[in-house]
Amino acid sequence: MPRGRVVCYVYTPADGDGPGLAGLIVGKVVGNSVARHRAARRIRACLAQMVGSLPAGTRVVVRALAGADTDPALCHDVTTAVSDAIAREAAGR
C-alpha cells in the first residue's frame, strides 16, 4: 500500500507464530549510495520502534520511493503505511 514516499507489503501466514519481522528495500531510484543509506537508516529507525508491536508471525517489507532520503515526514509515512497494510491484511482474512 503506497503512502507518501514508501510502499508497504504485509504477509501474515495462517499459522502466525513467532515474532513479527520487518525488512526494507531501498533501490537506486532513491538516489546515490549516500542517499540510499540515509533513507535506509531513517526507515530502519522507524521500523525498530514498531517491530515489537507487530502481530505474531507478520512479515512487513517497506520499499522506499524517490525522495525518501529527504522527506521530513518519512517516519510518519512508514508508521501509517505499516498500520494501514496490517489492517487491510487482517480485514481480508
C-alpha positions, 0 to 999 in steps of 0.5 A: 500500500503506497503512502507518501514516499514508501510502499508497504507489503504485509504477509501474515501466514495462517499459522502466525507464530513467532515474532513479527519481522520487518525488512526494507528495500531501498533501490537506486531510484532513491538516489546515490549510495549516500542517499540510499543509506540515509533513507535506509537508516531513517526507515530502519529507525522507524521500523525498530520502534514498531517491530515489537508491536507487530502481530505474531508471525507478520512479515512487513517489507517497506520499499522506499520511493524517490525522495525518501532520503529527504522527506521530513515526514518519512517516519510518519509515512512508514508508521501509517503505511505499516498500520494501514497494510496490517489492517487491510491484511487482517480485514481480508482474512 
